[in-house]
């Protein structure tokens, strides 16, 4: 438990002891001194029984804005809270020249943040998936925020470092990666690296190359949408975009190639689409293996949904949904977000959106009125779907693995089965796999105990996902399947 004691130079002292550190909204602990000079506050923060993430609180107390200029406010924040906090890893003020970095311009401003807990997470999980992505436009000066994220053992997206800068190019990204490298136990070589092509070249110049490199699919889609203005007819815009989107989402490599050829022929044959066709051919045709789903569907990643979730939290909740905000206020909001992300609260479950979505799919699978056809017992099924007309094919591809991304009820993970539905294409454990797994387990258990004559051996299973245990009688005792 952390106790915050804030003292102003007007001898005003306030002590705050929250029940949980996540309950501290630091913007409410901002005090205006009675006789403050130069608009500055002298604040002292003390901790008792601090958690490992308490180091963030040195930088997470929001005080009144010191001046109207963003850069001067950020410098005041650095001088007040950043020096000894163990969070600020690199800072280049605006209107200065750094002798050790001649590539930086006089007007450049760069701030790199990463606390010890974030660096530990990066060392622990960097061998799996790393994504470096950026957002911009959170303040009047259009400073850009770039975030380095990893996927932990629970399939949650963890932000491990932030960089705020007034521009982003190979030079700035090179400094970001070089600073991160100095904080690591050893250079990291992830299995999957998701970032732009320009930033990828910078990465491989400083770090070992990854096993797989992917372009951010959300940025590819954004570029396609942005360039639709090259097409004058609105209906043709939609048609061309949907053709390319179908190519991106197709899970089969042969089908992807066929869809791509059809899209190219269609765009090249229409004079209204020639300019857009030239854009696509020059920018994305040769790099299809880096953005098409069929080339990454075996990698078990769903970074798009996780990254969008993190970005929405940062922009809507911690940045208050504002497009313009004082820069030092935005930095404090980032640190609040990290403090909540790394806080280990035993009194409250910290569940990722993916786990909650998995629970929901399992619950819906039990109520799914589906036709199941067994093509090969124990390994191949056809199942009807409420969201598409064609039957979905579910195949067992592997035995049980030891990953932590399992359903809590039916103990199945995405590595054990494959499905042809659209939800599975997005790297989700779909309701069809949940349904097949539960029906298979129920039939096997009751066939062995009751010889297949027990009325509860038929679907639906005797235990609903949210019940503690089955209460329906069985001819040879209470079944224990799905008991939790």
C-alpha positions in Angstrom: 0.0 0.0 0.0 1.3 3.4 -0.9 1.0 6.6 1.2 1.4 9.9 -0.7 2.4 13.0 1.3 2.4 16.1 -0.8 3.9 19.3 0.6 3.8 22.7 -1.0 6.2 25.6 -0.3 3.2 27.2 1.5 3.5 24.5 4.2 0.3 22.8 3.1 0.5 19.1 3.5 -2.0 16.5 2.3 -1.7 12.7 2.9 -3.5 10.3 0.7 -3.7 6.5 1.4 -5.8 4.8 -1.2 -7.3 1.4 -0.8 -5.7 0.4 -4.1 -3.1 2.4 -6.0 -5.3 2.1 -9.1 -7.9 4.3 -7.3 -5.5 7.2 -7.2 -6.4 9.7 -9.9 -3.4 11.9 -9.7 -5.0 14.9 -11.3 -7.0 15.3 -8.1 -3.9 15.6 -6.0 -2.8 18.8 -7.6 -2.4 21.7 -5.1 -2.1 25.4 -5.7 0.1 27.0 -3.1 -1.0 30.1 -1.4 2.3 32.0 -1.9 3.9 30.1 -4.7 6.7 31.8 -6.6 7.3 31.5 -10.3 4.3 29.3 -10.5 6.3 26.3 -9.2 5.4 23.7 -6.6 7.8 21.9 -4.3 6.4 18.4 -3.8 7.7 15.6 -1.7 6.4 12.1 -2.2 6.9 9.4 0.4 6.1 5.7 0.2 5.4 3.2 2.8 5.4 -0.5 1.9 5.7 0.4 -1.8 5.1 -2.1 -4.5 7.6 -2.7 -7.3 5.7 -0.3 -9.5 5.7 2.4 -7.0 8.7 4.0 -8.7 6.2 5.4 -11.2 4.6 7.6 -8.6 7.6 9.9 -8.7 6.4 10.9 -12.1 2.7 10.2 -11.8 1.5 13.1 -9.6 -0.1 15.7 -11.8 0.5 19.2 -10.8 -0.9 22.4 -12.2 0.5 23.4 -15.5 3.6 25.4 -15.0 3.5 27.5 -18.1 1.5 27.9 -21.4 4.2 26.5 -23.7 4.2 22.7 -24.2 8.0 22.3 -24.4 8.7 24.6 -21.4 6.1 22.7 -19.4 7.7 19.4 -20.3 11.1 20.7 -19.2 9.7 21.8 -15.9 8.2 18.3 -15.5 11.5 16.7 -16.2 13.3 19.0 -13.7 10.7 18.4 -11.0 10.0 14.7 -11.4 12.0 13.0 -14.0 15.6 13.2 -12.8 15.7 10.5 -10.1 12.5 8.6 -11.0 14.1 5.8 -13.0 11.6 6.4 -15.7 13.2 9.0 -18.0 15.8 7.1 -20.1 16.6 9.8 -22.7 15.7 13.4 -23.0 16.7 15.9 -25.7 15.1 19.4 -25.0 14.0 21.6 -27.8 16.3 24.4 -28.9 19.5 22.6 -27.9 22.2 20.6 -29.6 23.5 17.3 -28.3 27.2 16.7 -29.1 26.8 13.0 -29.0 23.8 13.0 -31.5 24.6 15.2 -34.5 21.7 13.7 -36.4 19.3 15.5 -34.1 18.2 19.0 -35.2 18.2 22.1 -33.0 14.3 22.1 -32.9 14.0 18.4 -32.1 12.5 17.3 -28.8 12.7 13.6 -27.7 11.6 11.9 -24.5 12.0 8.2 -23.9 10.2 6.6 -20.9 10.5 3.1 -19.5 10.5 2.0 -15.8 12.2 -1.0 -14.4 9.0 -3.2 -14.5 8.6 -2.5 -18.2 12.2 -3.4 -18.9 11.8 -6.6 -16.9 8.7 -7.5 -19.0 10.6 -6.8 -22.2 13.4 -9.0 -21.2 11.0 -11.8 -20.2 8.6 -11.8 -23.2 10.5 -10.2 -26.0 11.3 -13.6 -27.6 7.6 -14.0 -28.7 6.0 -10.9 -30.3 7.2 -7.3 -30.4 5.2 -4.5 -31.9 6.3 -0.9 -32.4 3.5 1.5 -33.3 2.7 5.2 -33.1 -0.1 7.7 -32.7 0.0 11.4 -33.2 -2.1 14.5 -32.7 -2.6 14.4 -28.9 -1.4 18.0 -28.4 -1.3 21.3 -30.4 2.3 20.7 -31.5 1.5 17.3 -33.0 4.1 15.4 -31.0 4.1 11.8 -31.9 3.8 8.9 -29.4 5.5 5.6 -30.3 5.0 2.5 -28.1 7.0 -0.7 -27.9 4.7 -3.6 -26.9 5.0 -7.3 -26.2 2.6 -10.1 -25.6 2.9 -11.8 -22.3 2.0 -15.4 -21.3 -1.6 -14.5 -20.8 -1.8 -13.0 -24.3 -2.2 -9.5 -22.9 -0.5 -6.6 -24.7 2.1 -5.0 -22.4 3.6 -1.5 -23.2 7.3 -1.7 -22.4 8.6 1.7 -23.6 7.3 5.0 -24.8 8.9 7.7 -27.0 7.5 11.2 -27.4 9.0 13.2 -30.3 8.2 16.0 -32.6 9.1 13.9 -35.7 9.6 10.3 -36.5 12.0 8.9 -39.1 14.9 6.5 -39.2 17.1 8.8 -37.2 14.7 9.2 -34.3 13.7 5.5 -34.3 17.4 4.6 -34.3 17.8 6.5 -31.0 14.8 4.8 -29.5 16.0 1.3 -30.4 19.6 2.2 -29.2 18.3 3.4 -25.8 16.2 0.2 -25.4 19.2 -1.9 -26.3 21.3 -0.4 -23.5 18.6 -1.4 -21.0 18.4 -5.0 -22.0 20.3 -8.0 -20.6 21.1 -9.0 -24.2 20.0 -8.1 -27.7 16.5 -9.5 -28.4 15.5 -11.5 -31.4 11.7 -11.9 -31.3 9.8 -14.6 -33.2 7.5 -12.0 -34.7 8.3 -8.3 -35.2 5.4 -6.0 -36.2 6.5 -2.5 -37.5 6.8 -0.4 -40.6 9.4 -1.2 -43.3 11.4 2.0 -42.5 11.6 1.2 -38.9 12.4 -2.5 -39.6 15.7 -1.5 -41.4 16.6 0.5 -38.3 15.8 -2.5 -36.0 18.0 -5.0 -37.9 20.9 -2.6 -37.9 20.9 -2.7 -34.1 19.2 -6.0 -33.1 19.2 -9.6 -34.4 16.6 -10.1 -37.2 13.3 -11.6 -36.2 12.1 -15.0 -37.5 9.0 -13.2 -39.0 8.5 -9.6 -39.9 5.0 -8.2 -40.5 3.6 -4.8 -41.4 1.0 -3.4 -39.1 -2.2 -4.5 -40.9 -4.2 -1.6 -39.4 -1.7 0.8 -41.1 -2.0 -1.0 -44.4 -5.8 -0.8 -44.2 -5.5 2.9 -43.3 -3.3 3.7 -46.3 -5.7 1.9 -48.6 -8.6 4.0 -47.2 -6.7 7.2 -47.4 -5.8 6.7 -51.1 -9.4 5.9 -52.1 -9.6 9.6 -53.0 -7.8 8.7 -56.2 -11.0 7.1 -57.3 -13.8 9.5 -58.3 -16.8 7.2 -58.3 -17.8 6.4 -54.6 -19.3 3.0 -55.6 -16.1 2.0 -57.3 -14.1 3.1 -54.2 -16.0 0.7 -52.1 -15.7 -2.1 -54.6 -11.9 -1.7 -55.0 -11.4 -1.5 -51.2 -13.5 -4.6 -50.5 -11.6 -6.5 -53.1 -8.2 -5.7 -51.4 -9.7 -6.3 -48.0 -10.8 -9.8 -49.1 -7.3 -10.5 -50.3 -5.9 -9.4 -46.9 -8.3 -11.5 -44.8 -8.2 -14.8 -46.9 -6.6 -17.6 -44.8 -5.7 -19.9 -47.7 -2.6 -19.0 -49.7 -3.8 -20.4 -53.0 -7.1 -18.6 -52.7 -5.3 -15.4 -51.7 -3.2 -15.6 -55.0 -6.4 -16.1 -57.0 -8.2 -13.2 -55.3 -5.2 -11.0 -55.8 -5.0 -11.7 -59.5 -8.8 -11.0 -59.9 -8.4 -7.7 -58.1 -5.5 -6.6 -60.2 -7.3 -7.4 -63.4 -10.4 -5.6 -62.2 -8.6 -2.4 -61.3 -6.4 -2.4 -64.4 -9.3 -2.8 -66.7 -11.2 0.2 -65.4 -9.9 3.7 -66.3 -11.3 5.2 -63.1 -9.2 2.8 -61.0 -5.9 3.1 -62.9 -4.4 5.6 -60.5 -5.4 3.6 -57.5 -4.1 0.4 -59.2 -0.7 2.0 -59.7 -0.6 3.0 -56.0 -1.3 -0.5 -54.9 1.2 -2.1 -57.3 4.0 0.2 -56.3 3.4 0.2 -52.5 2.0 -3.1 -51.5 2.0 -5.7 -54.3 5.6 -6.8 -53.7 5.2 -6.9 -49.9 2.1 -9.1 -49.8 3.8 -11.7 -47.6 4.1 -9.1 -44.9 0.4 -8.0 -44.7 -1.8 -10.8 -46.0 -3.3 -13.0 -43.3 -2.6 -16.3 -45.1 1.1 -15.8 -44.4 0.7 -15.2 -40.7 -2.3 -17.4 -39.7 0.0 -20.0 -38.2 1.7 -17.5 -35.9 -1.1 -17.3 -33.3 -1.1 -13.5 -33.0 -4.0 -11.1 -32.7 -2.0 -7.9 -32.2 -4.5 -5.8 -34.0 -7.3 -6.2 -31.5 -4.9 -6.0 -28.5 -3.1 -3.0 -29.8 -6.3 -1.2 -30.6 -7.5 -1.9 -27.1 -4.4 -0.3 -25.6 -4.5 2.7 -27.9 -8.1 3.3 -27.1 -7.4 3.2 -23.3 -4.6 5.7 -23.7 -6.5 8.1 -26.0 -10.0 7.9 -24.5 -9.5 7.3 -20.8 -6.0 8.5 -19.9 -5.9 11.2 -22.5 -9.6 12.1 -21.7 -10.5 11.7 -25.3 -9.0 15.1 -26.2 -7.0 15.7 -29.4 -5.1 18.6 -27.8 -3.6 18.4 -24.4 -0.6 19.9 -22.6 2.4 17.8 -23.3 3.4 17.2 -19.7 -0.2 16.2 -18.9 -0.1 13.6 -21.6 3.2 12.2 -20.3 1.7 11.9 -16.8 -1.3 10.1 -18.2 0.9 7.6 -19.9 2.6 6.9 -16.6 -0.8 6.5 -14.9 -1.7 3.9 -17.5 1.5 1.9 -16.9 1.0 2.1 -13.2 -2.4 0.5 -13.5 -1.2 -2.0 -16.1 1.6 -3.3 -13.8 -0.2 -3.0 -10.5 -0.7 -6.5 -9.0 -4.0 -6.2 -7.0 -4.9 -9.5 -5.4 -8.4 -8.3 -4.5 -9.5 -7.7 -8.1 -9.1 -9.9 -11.2 -7.1 -8.2 -13.9 -8.5 -9.8 -17.0 -7.5 -8.9 -20.5 -10.2 -8.3 -23.1 -9.2 -11.4 -24.9 -9.9 -13.6 -21.8 -13.3 -12.0 -21.3 -14.1 -12.5 -25.0 -13.1 -16.2 -24.7 -15.5 -16.6 -21.8 -18.2 -15.0 -23.8 -17.6 -17.3 -26.8 -17.7 -20.3 -24.5 -21.0 -19.3 -23.0 -22.5 -18.7 -26.5 -21.2 -22.0 -27.8 -23.3 -23.9 -25.2 -26.5 -22.2 -26.5 -25.5 -22.6 -30.1 -28.2 -24.5 -32.1 -25.8 -26.2 -34.5 -25.7 -29.2 -36.8 -22.6 -31.2 -36.2 -21.4 -33.7 -38.7 -18.5 -36.0 -37.8 -16.3 -36.6 -40.8 -13.5 -38.4 -38.9 -14.1 -39.3 -35.3 -11.9 -37.3 -32.9 -10.2 -35.1 -35.6 -12.5 -33.6 -38.2 -16.0 -32.1 -38.0 -18.5 -29.9 -40.0 -20.6 -27.5 -37.9 -23.3 -25.1 -38.9 -22.9 -21.4 -38.0 -25.3 -18.7 -37.2 -23.1 -16.0 -38.7 -22.4 -17.6 -42.2 -24.4 -19.8 -44.5 -21.6 -22.3 -45.3 -20.7 -25.1 -42.9 -17.5 -24.5 -40.9 -14.8 -27.2 -40.8 -13.1 -27.8 -37.5 -10.0 -29.9 -37.5 -7.8 -31.1 -34.6 -4.3 -30.2 -35.4 -2.3 -30.9 -32.2 -2.4 -32.5 -28.8 -2.8 -30.4 -25.7 -0.1 -27.8 -25.3 1.2 -26.0 -22.2 0.3 -22.4 -23.2 -1.6 -20.2 -20.9 -4.2 -19.0 -23.4 -6.6 -21.9 -22.6 -10.4 -21.7 -22.0 -10.9 -21.9 -18.3 -13.8 -24.3 -18.7 -13.1 -26.7 -21.6 -9.3 -26.3 -21.3 -8.7 -25.9 -25.0 -6.4 -23.5 -26.7 -6.1 -22.1 -30.2 -3.1 -24.3 -31.0 -5.1 -27.5 -30.9 -7.8 -26.9 -33.5 -8.4 -25.0 -36.7 -11.7 -23.6 -38.0 -12.7 -22.0 -41.3 -15.0 -19.4 -39.7 -14.2 -15.7 -39.9 -13.7 -15.4 -36.2 -10.9 -17.9 -36.2 -9.3 -16.1 -39.0 -8.8 -13.2 -36.6 -6.8 -15.5 -34.3 -9.7 -16.0 -31.9 -10.7 -19.3 -30.3 -14.1 -19.4 -31.9 -17.4 -20.7 -30.5 -17.4 -23.6 -33.0 -14.2 -25.0 -31.4 -15.6 -24.5 -27.9 -18.7 -26.4 -29.0 -16.9 -29.3 -30.7 -14.5 -29.7 -27.7 -17.3 -29.8 -25.1 -19.4 -32.2 -27.2 -16.5 -34.4 -27.8 -15.5 -34.6 -24.1 -19.1 -35.1 -22.9 -19.7 -38.0 -25.4 -16.4 -39.6 -24.5 -17.0 -39.4 -20.8 -20.5 -40.7 -20.8 -19.9 -43.4 -23.4 -17.2 -44.8 -21.1 -19.3 -44.6 -17.9 -22.8 -45.2 -19.2 -22.3 -47.2 -22.4 -23.9 -44.4 -24.3 -27.4 -45.0 -22.8 -27.4 -42.1 -20.3 -29.8 -39.4 -21.3 -27.3 -36.8 -20.2 -24.7 -38.1 -22.7 -26.5 -36.2 -25.5 -26.0 -32.5 -26.2 -26.3 -30.0 -24.6 -23.7 -30.9 -21.9 -24.9 -31.4 -18.4 -23.0 -28.3 -17.1 -23.4 -24.8 -18.3 -20.2 -22.7 -18.4 -21.2 -20.4 -15.5 -22.5 -23.1 -13.1 -20.4 -24.5 -10.4 -21.2 -28.2 -11.1 -23.8 -30.3 -12.8 -27.0 -31.0 -10.9 -28.6 -33.3 -13.5 -28.7 -37.0 -12.4 -26.8 -39.7 -14.3 -27.5 -43.4 -14.2 -24.0 -44.0 -12.8 -23.4 -41.0 -10.6 -22.9 -37.3 -11.0 -20.7 -36.3 -14.0 -17.6 -34.3 -13.3 -17.0 -32.8 -16.7 -16.8 -29.0 -16.7 -16.7 -29.0 -12.9 -14.7 -26.0 -11.7 
